[in-house]
Amino acid sequence: ICCTIRGDLQKTLQDLAAKQGSGKVKLDGILIELTGAADPAPVVQTFFMDQAVRQAFYVDNVIALVDAKHCLEKLDESKGNPDEKGTAC
């Protein structure tokens, strides 16, 4: 996620946290869909970067879907280290 989008996400989460704290909004959860993003880590990290967001929300699950038709081809192209967690190698 580029800095601009990540900044927008952080601002939106801050706004939601404030509205939830003031009672204007009651949320059961937040679902973020990342079409085209290969790495969900920057989005997950956003929930830990800001104290208000960290206090208002928690990451319960991260679900990744794989394009079954192209996944083997894409894995062959991957330059990540297969011994590191979080890489698709």
C-alpha positions in Angstrom: 0.0 0.0 0.0 1.5 3.3 -1.0 1.9 6.1 1.6 -1.0 8.1 0.3 -3.5 5.2 0.5 -2.1 4.1 3.9 -2.4 7.7 5.1 -6.0 7.8 4.0 -6.7 4.5 5.7 -5.1 5.7 8.9 -7.2 9.0 8.8 -10.4 7.0 8.1 -9.7 4.7 11.0 -9.0 7.6 13.3 -12.3 9.2 12.3 -14.2 6.0 12.9 -12.5 5.5 16.2 -13.5 9.1 17.3 -17.1 8.6 16.1 -17.3 5.2 17.9 -15.8 6.8 21.0 -18.4 9.6 21.0 -21.3 7.1 20.4 -22.1 8.5 17.0 -21.3 5.1 15.4 -21.5 1.6 16.7 -19.3 -0.8 14.7 -19.3 -4.6 15.0 -16.2 -4.8 12.8 -14.3 -3.4 9.8 -13.6 -5.4 6.6 -10.9 -4.1 4.3 -10.6 -5.7 0.9 -7.3 -5.3 -1.0 -7.9 -6.2 -4.6 -4.5 -6.2 -6.4 -2.4 -5.8 -3.2 0.0 -8.7 -2.8 1.1 -7.9 0.7 -1.5 -7.2 3.5 1.2 -6.3 6.0 1.2 -2.5 5.5 -2.6 -2.5 6.1 -2.2 -4.6 9.2 0.6 -2.4 10.5 -1.7 0.7 10.1 -3.8 -0.7 13.0 -0.7 -0.6 15.3 0.8 2.8 14.2 -1.7 5.1 15.8 -2.7 5.0 19.5 -6.3 5.9 19.0 -6.7 3.3 16.2 -4.8 0.7 18.3 -7.2 1.3 21.3 -10.4 1.3 19.2 -9.7 -1.7 16.9 -7.9 -5.0 16.8 -6.9 -7.3 13.9 -8.9 -10.5 14.3 -8.1 -12.2 11.0 -6.3 -11.7 7.8 -7.6 -13.8 4.9 -5.7 -14.1 1.6 -7.1 -15.5 -1.6 -5.0 -16.9 -4.3 -5.6 -16.8 -8.1 -5.6 -20.5 -8.7 -5.2 -20.2 -12.4 -1.9 -18.1 -12.2 -0.5 -18.8 -8.7 2.2 -21.3 -9.7 3.5 -19.0 -12.4 3.5 -16.0 -10.0 5.3 -18.1 -7.3 8.0 -19.0 -9.8 8.5 -15.3 -10.5 8.8 -14.5 -6.8 12.1 -13.2 -5.6 11.4 -13.4 -1.9 13.2 -15.7 0.5 11.1 -18.9 1.1 12.6 -19.2 4.6 11.2 -15.8 5.7 7.7 -15.6 7.1 5.2 -13.6 5.1 6.7 -14.2 1.7 5.0 -16.0 -1.1 7.8 -18.2 -2.3 
